[in-house]
């Protein structure tokens, strides 16, 4: 009986260890659609997937997460809509507007431009809500995505309650016309960033000043700062 249990445990452990290797092989040969590979990788421990090169073992957040108003913003090291790695601190010295989003979120779809471009992924757009670009012009007189004001969307959740796939990030950016070359950046949230607290930040916006300090926090349904009365007017002031 003991020998049988040991044999079963050996098979189970070997299967767990072989899963990321098999995924890496499929990814290399292209025999499985990339979204399925990404979705499977997201659900495996980083210790397994980093060992075979599916994900980096390097930290994706340097500093305290979630960010704290008045503190230096944590440095995010994530892939963007083009698949390139972005280090958020590279934009220090500029004003950075960060938006946290989830694909199923109606408000996120609206803020991203759902009224103009329609919903992404067969979800619903919250009615009566304009894009954040529209509100930035209306309340701050600022164009998002420029040399001085960098606009960063952090897509934390994909179609399911898990981190998005790279294909979802690229599709979201393309659908809502987020131009990477114009400092309109969509970053792929990492599973290590997800928690109940993170979930409650959506939809939400945070404003980082030129010293890389979080100055205004308008996240979730009970924000510290009002988006229209506090954050966007501060954006106007900082961008002068």
C-alpha positions in Angstrom: 0.0 0.0 0.0 2.8 2.4 0.9 4.6 1.5 -2.4 1.3 2.3 -4.3 1.0 5.7 -2.6 4.6 6.6 -3.4 4.1 5.6 -7.0 1.0 7.8 -7.3 2.7 10.7 -5.6 5.7 10.3 -8.0 3.3 10.4 -11.0 1.5 13.5 -9.7 4.7 15.4 -9.0 6.2 14.4 -12.4 3.0 15.6 -14.2 3.1 18.9 -12.4 6.7 19.4 -13.4 6.1 18.4 -17.0 3.2 20.8 -17.6 5.3 24.0 -18.0 7.8 22.1 -20.1 5.0 20.9 -22.4 3.6 24.4 -22.6 7.0 25.8 -23.5 7.3 23.2 -26.3 3.9 24.1 -27.6 4.7 27.8 -27.5 7.9 27.2 -29.4 6.3 25.1 -32.1 3.1 27.2 -32.4 0.9 24.1 -32.1 -1.4 25.7 -29.6 -3.1 29.1 -29.9 -1.2 31.8 -28.0 -4.2 32.9 -25.9 -4.6 29.3 -24.6 -0.9 29.1 -23.7 -1.0 32.5 -21.9 -4.1 31.5 -20.0 -2.6 28.2 -18.8 0.7 29.9 -17.9 -1.1 32.5 -15.7 -2.6 29.7 -13.6 0.8 28.0 -12.8 3.2 29.1 -10.1 5.9 31.5 -11.3 8.5 29.1 -9.8 7.5 26.5 -12.4 7.0 28.7 -15.4 10.2 30.8 -14.9 12.3 27.6 -14.8 11.5 26.8 -18.4 11.4 30.4 -19.7 7.7 30.9 -19.9 7.8 33.8 -17.5 10.5 35.9 -15.9 11.4 35.1 -12.3 12.3 38.8 -11.8 10.0 40.8 -9.6 7.3 42.8 -11.5 6.7 45.3 -8.8 9.6 47.1 -7.0 8.1 48.8 -3.9 4.9 48.6 -2.0 1.8 47.3 -3.9 -0.9 48.6 -4.1 0.5 52.1 -4.3 0.0 54.5 -1.4 -1.0 58.1 -1.8 1.8 60.5 -0.9 4.5 57.8 -1.3 6.9 57.1 -4.1 5.1 55.0 -6.7 6.2 51.4 -7.0 8.2 50.6 -10.1 6.2 48.4 -12.4 8.2 46.1 -14.8 5.6 44.7 -17.2 5.1 43.9 -20.8 3.1 46.4 -23.0 0.7 45.9 -25.9 3.6 45.2 -28.2 5.1 42.5 -26.0 8.1 44.7 -25.0 9.1 45.1 -21.3 8.4 48.5 -19.8 9.8 49.9 -16.6 7.5 52.6 -15.4 10.3 54.6 -13.7 11.7 55.2 -17.2 9.0 57.9 -17.4 10.1 59.6 -14.2 10.3 63.4 -14.8 7.0 63.3 -16.7 3.4 63.4 -15.5 1.9 59.9 -15.5 -1.8 59.1 -15.4 -2.4 55.5 -14.5 -5.7 53.7 -15.1 -6.5 50.3 -13.6 -8.8 48.2 -15.8 -10.5 44.9 -16.2 -12.0 43.7 -19.5 -15.4 42.7 -18.0 -15.8 46.1 -16.2 -18.4 48.2 -17.9 -16.9 51.5 -16.5 -13.4 50.4 -17.8 -14.8 49.8 -21.2 -16.4 53.2 -21.2 -13.4 55.1 -19.9 -11.3 53.3 -22.6 -13.5 54.7 -25.4 -16.4 52.3 -25.6 -18.8 55.0 -26.6 -16.7 55.8 -29.6 -15.3 52.3 -30.5 -17.8 50.0 -29.0 -17.2 47.3 -26.4 -14.2 45.0 -26.5 -14.7 41.2 -26.2 -18.5 41.2 -26.4 -18.8 42.9 -23.0 -21.0 45.9 -22.1 -20.1 49.6 -22.1 -21.4 51.6 -19.1 -23.9 54.1 -20.7 -23.5 57.8 -20.2 -19.8 57.6 -19.5 -17.2 59.3 -21.8 -13.6 58.3 -22.3 -10.9 59.4 -19.9 -9.3 61.3 -22.9 -12.6 63.3 -23.2 -12.6 64.1 -19.5 -8.9 65.0 -19.5 -9.6 67.6 -22.1 -12.7 68.8 -20.4 -11.5 69.1 -16.8 -7.7 69.5 -17.3 -7.2 70.8 -20.8 -4.7 68.0 -21.3 -4.1 65.6 -24.1 -3.2 62.1 -22.8 -0.3 60.5 -24.4 2.3 63.2 -25.1 5.9 64.1 -24.3 4.9 65.5 -21.0 1.8 63.5 -20.0 2.1 59.7 -20.3 -1.1 57.7 -20.1 -0.7 54.1 -18.8 -3.5 51.6 -18.6 -2.7 48.6 -16.4 -5.0 45.8 -17.5 -5.2 43.8 -14.4 -7.9 41.3 -15.3 -8.7 39.5 -18.6 -12.0 38.0 -19.6 -12.0 35.8 -16.5 -11.0 36.7 -12.9 -7.3 36.2 -13.6 -4.5 38.2 -15.2 -5.0 38.9 -18.9 -3.2 37.1 -21.7 -0.7 39.0 -23.9 -3.3 38.5 -26.8 -6.0 40.2 -24.7 -3.7 43.2 -23.9 -2.8 43.6 -27.6 -6.4 43.2 -28.7 -7.6 45.8 -26.1 -5.0 48.3 -27.2 -5.8 47.9 -30.8 -9.5 48.1 -30.3 -9.3 51.3 -28.3 -6.6 52.8 -30.5 -4.0 53.0 -27.8 -0.8 54.2 -29.6 2.3 53.0 -28.0 4.5 55.4 -29.9 2.4 58.3 -28.6 3.0 57.3 -24.9 -0.4 55.6 -24.7 0.6 52.4 -23.0 -1.3 49.3 -22.0 0.6 47.1 -19.5 -0.2 43.5 -18.8 -1.0 42.9 -15.2 0.8 40.0 -13.5 -1.0 37.4 -11.4 1.2 38.4 -8.4 -0.4 41.8 -8.4 -4.0 40.5 -7.9 -5.8 40.5 -4.6 -9.1 41.6 -3.1 -7.7 45.0 -2.6 -6.5 45.3 -6.2 -9.9 44.1 -7.4 -11.6 46.9 -5.5 -9.4 49.5 -7.2 -11.2 49.0 -10.5 -12.2 51.2 -12.2 -9.6 53.6 -10.9 -7.1 56.3 -11.7 -3.9 57.5 -10.0 -1.8 60.5 -10.8 2.0 60.4 -10.5 4.0 63.7 -10.4 7.4 64.4 -12.0 9.2 63.2 -8.8 7.4 59.8 -9.2 5.2 60.4 -6.2 1.6 59.3 -6.1 -0.2 62.6 -5.7 -3.9 61.7 -6.3 -5.8 58.5 -5.9 -9.3 58.0 -7.5 -9.7 54.3 -7.4 -12.7 52.1 -6.8 -16.3 53.1 -5.7 -15.2 55.0 -2.7 -12.1 56.9 -3.9 -9.9 59.1 -1.7 -10.0 61.8 -4.4 -12.8 62.6 -6.8 -11.8 62.1 -10.4 -13.5 65.3 -11.7 -13.1 67.6 -8.7 -9.6 66.6 -7.5 -7.5 64.4 -9.8 -8.1 66.0 -13.1 -7.8 69.6 -11.9 -4.5 68.5 -10.2 -3.4 67.1 -13.6 -4.0 70.5 -15.1 -1.8 72.1 -12.4 1.0 69.6 -12.6 1.1 69.7 -16.4 1.6 73.5 -16.6 
